[in-house]
């Protein structure tokens, strides 16, 4: 799972929301909510921001973390 998927899942659970509740509150489809929480790697940024807005968050550019090779 990605940081994004973990963050959304944790925020949802902390608010005691089901995926269905989150879908209804965000206006996004249940399928998309499930895909995001499962770590889908390609999705529309506007949809992700629509979901993150419920938690007072948004996607922002950040430096890429380097891995030790």
Protein Blocks (a to p, Z undefined) as FASTA:
>chain_A
ZZklmmmmmmmmmnopafklmmmmnopafklmmmmmnopabdcfklmmmmmmmnopacdd
dddddddZZ
